[in-house]
Amino acid sequence: MAARLFLLVCAIVWLPYGLYCLAQPDSLATAAGVVSASHTGTIELRAMYGGLQAAIGTLCLLAALRAGLVRPALLCLAFLCSGLALARLTGAAIERELSSYTALGLSFEIPSAALSVAFLLQRRAKLKPTETA
């Protein structure tokens, strides 16, 4: 039950932000200093900040509603949030800067990755020796 609540919280964060970025990619200029120099750049912002994040939020929402999707959603979040956090930390180290936007991203991504892994391990520990996670 706790894993499904966690996924619902993730859906509440990822889905609206993704839809907002899909509809308003120029908002990233103020929030994150991310701007596009061409129509292709704007399409890329809509896809990566909008479409991908909305899809993650949708997966989390569906998993919060359907028990059979909990494990795949947790696995997805574990990989995606770990990758985002690692890339963001690496980028911050290379640039020698930690903006408030970067810190906010890390403050969501690191706990999300850790909780996803913790819930996966918890689910695995509850299985009988003959079952697989």
C-alpha positions in Angstrom: 0.0 0.0 0.0 2.8 2.4 0.8 4.4 1.8 -2.6 1.1 2.7 -4.3 0.8 5.9 -2.3 4.4 6.8 -3.2 3.5 6.2 -6.9 0.5 8.4 -6.5 2.6 11.2 -5.1 5.0 10.7 -8.0 2.1 10.9 -10.5 1.0 14.2 -8.9 4.4 15.6 -9.4 5.4 14.2 -12.8 2.2 14.3 -14.8 1.1 18.0 -14.3 4.7 19.2 -14.7 5.0 17.2 -17.9 1.7 18.5 -19.3 2.7 22.1 -18.4 6.1 21.8 -20.1 4.4 20.2 -23.2 2.0 23.2 -23.4 4.5 25.9 -22.3 8.1 24.9 -23.2 9.2 28.6 -23.0 8.5 28.5 -19.2 11.7 26.5 -18.9 13.7 29.7 -19.8 12.7 31.4 -16.6 12.6 28.3 -14.3 15.7 26.5 -15.5 17.5 28.7 -17.9 16.7 26.3 -20.7 15.9 27.9 -24.1 15.5 26.7 -27.6 17.2 28.3 -30.6 15.0 26.8 -33.2 11.6 25.1 -33.8 13.5 21.8 -33.5 14.7 22.8 -30.1 11.2 23.7 -29.0 10.0 20.3 -30.2 12.8 18.7 -28.2 11.8 20.6 -25.0 8.2 19.5 -25.5 9.3 15.9 -26.0 11.8 15.5 -23.2 10.4 17.9 -20.6 6.7 17.5 -21.6 6.1 14.1 -23.2 8.6 12.0 -21.2 7.7 13.5 -17.9 3.9 13.2 -18.6 4.5 9.6 -19.6 6.3 8.8 -16.3 3.5 10.5 -14.4 0.9 8.4 -16.3 2.8 5.2 -15.5 2.9 6.1 -11.9 -0.8 6.9 -11.8 -1.7 3.7 -13.5 0.5 1.7 -11.1 -1.1 3.5 -8.1 -4.5 2.2 -9.4 -3.4 -1.3 -10.6 -1.4 -3.5 -8.3 0.1 -5.4 -11.3 1.9 -2.3 -12.5 3.6 -1.4 -9.2 6.8 -3.4 -9.7 7.4 -2.3 -13.3 6.7 1.4 -12.3 9.1 1.2 -9.3 11.8 -0.4 -11.5 11.3 2.4 -14.1 11.5 5.1 -11.5 14.5 3.5 -9.9 16.4 3.7 -13.2 15.1 7.0 -14.4 15.5 8.9 -11.2 18.9 7.4 -10.6 20.0 8.4 -14.1 18.6 11.9 -13.8 20.2 12.5 -10.4 23.6 11.1 -11.5 23.6 13.2 -14.7 22.4 16.3 -12.8 25.1 15.8 -10.1 27.8 15.2 -12.8 26.6 18.3 -14.6 26.7 20.5 -11.5 30.2 19.3 -10.7 31.4 20.0 -14.2 29.8 23.4 -14.3 30.7 24.1 -10.6 27.2 25.4 -10.0 24.2 24.2 -8.0 21.2 26.4 -8.9 17.9 26.3 -7.0 16.4 24.4 -10.0 19.1 21.8 -9.9 18.8 21.4 -6.1 15.1 21.1 -6.4 15.5 18.4 -9.0 18.0 16.5 -6.9 15.8 16.8 -3.8 13.1 14.9 -5.7 15.1 12.5 -7.8 17.4 11.1 -5.1 14.7 10.3 -2.6 12.5 8.9 -5.5 15.3 6.6 -6.6 16.0 5.5 -3.1 12.4 4.9 -2.2 11.8 3.0 -5.5 14.7 0.7 -4.7 13.6 0.3 -1.1 10.0 -0.7 -2.1 11.4 -3.1 -4.7 13.6 -4.8 -2.1 10.7 -4.8 0.4 8.5 -6.5 -2.1 11.2 -9.1 -2.9 11.7 -9.9 0.7 8.0 -10.7 1.1 8.0 -13.3 -1.6 8.2 -17.0 -0.9 11.6 -18.6 -1.9 9.9 -20.2 -4.9 8.5 -17.0 -6.3 10.4 -14.3 -8.3 10.2 -10.6 -7.9 
